[in-house]
Amino acid sequence: MSTPNDFSDPDITVEKSTPFTEIATEANDSADEELVSKAQAGDKHALEKLVRRHQPWIFNIAIRMIWRRDLAEDATQEILIKAFTKLSTFRGLSRFRTWLYRIAVNHLLSMRKSQMEENMIFTDLGRFLDELPNLDLPDPNSIPVELPLLVEEAGIGCMTGMLLCLDRRQRLAFILGEIFGVASEIGAEVMEVSPENFRQLLSRARRDLYQFMQDKCGLVNKANPCRCAKKTRSFMQAGYVDPDRLQFTKDRLSSVSHIAPDRLNELQTLDREHAELFRGHGFLAAPDLAARLGELIRQSGFNAGH
């Protein structure tokens, strides 16, 4: 039996020629420890490598927390800057990735809410989907992407919008535990709650989200009239889907279920269909923040050890 994921695979190599080339399959804390030690001694190459190891995970958590790609990119950069300017304070009392993701979690829980997040509740989302007209798909010659990709973008965007209806702590527990399969002990550690409390947050998130999907989503309940293909053009007209600027299907490395194959033991059979819909979404390439942060480091003369 496999053990649930504990953020043990951050070392994803992304090259221009091959967007998805490697996923580490074994925990490699020693690699982090070696890089941290070198970075604290002033090795900027080691610092940039640490960024590249962890930025995809932080970005993929952030975009599911925030919905908007541009804000998720900004949040990822802010998290990494915050972490690596504090790197000298890391003493190895916990694993580096636990320390780093705790910073990420605190940032995502405390950042200012977007207007979309402020106004998103299940009742209003359900009403919006009911009132949104069913329309034929656009002329394929009028858009720069294939129609199936556009429909997928609409569906993922809608499901990610559903996550915004959860309060932030429930949303984060769902992203960590249900989508990425993080063990409750690890999720609890990075969220600074007890494992029991983490499981309660996850359970409530599942209950509320899956009830909404059962009532509204045609992907879950075939009797529901809401269909991604029928809503795609309306999402475009409402400004939630832009074929020229894809948010959720651009730079896809693989599916989440491939990147994070393990699952929480608590996952109940009846919930599996719902969970797999979210886990089938793309694990997205992060923006090249290593290069961006590396330039900031060079310009500032920053030394992680001081």
Secondary structure, 3 states (H helix, E strand, C coil): CCCCECCCCCCCECCCCCCCCECCCCCCHHHHHHHHHHHHCCCHHHHHHHHHHHHHHHHHHHHHHHCCHHHHHHHHHHHHHHHHHCHHHCCCCCCHHHHHHHHHHHHHHHCCCCHHHHCCCHHHHHHHHHHCCCCCCCCHHHCCCCHHHHHHHHHHHHHHHHHHCCCHHHHHHHHHHHHCCECHHHHHHHHCCCHHHHHHHHHHHHHHHHHHHHHHECCCCCCCCECHHHHHHHHHHHCCCCCCCCCCCCCEEEEHHHHCCCCCCCCCHHHHHHHHHHHCCEEECCCCHHHHHHHHHHHHCCCCCC
